[in-house]
Amino acid sequence: SLAAADIEISGKEESFGDINPWTVQHQGCGEKGFVVRISEGFFAPTEDILEHHRKGQILSKEILKYKYGVYSEHGYENDPLYPQYYTSGNASQPSTGCSNSQYKFCPTTK
C-alpha cells in the first residue's frame, strides 16, 4: 500500500520544480524518516555515465537519511532550521558536518 511505501515516485506537477529525491525526515538524528520522494523526471534516460553516477550518489544519500536518520552535512542560506553557518562564541563557522575523529561513524582501519 502507499501508506507503507518507503519510496514515492511523483509526477512532475508534484515535485516542487526539483527532480532530485528528497527525504521527509520528521524524527531526530538516528531515527527512521517518513518517506523518500522522487520525481519521475529523476529517472529520465541519459547516455552520460557521469550523470548516472551522480544520480546514484544523490539517491543513496537520501536513502541513508531515510533509513538511518543521517542528516545533510551542509546548511542552506536563510534557513532557520538548517542554517548555512552556525555561531560558536563570536565566530561563525560553516555547517559542514563533524570530523570522523570527533565521532566514530566509520572504522579508521579495515
Secondary structure, DSSP 8 states (H G I E B T S, - for coil): -GGG-SEEEE-GGGTTT--S-EEE--S-TTS--SEEEEEGGGG---S-HHHHHHHHHHHHHHHHHHHH----SS-BTT-SSSBSEEEETTEEEE-----TTTS-SS-S--
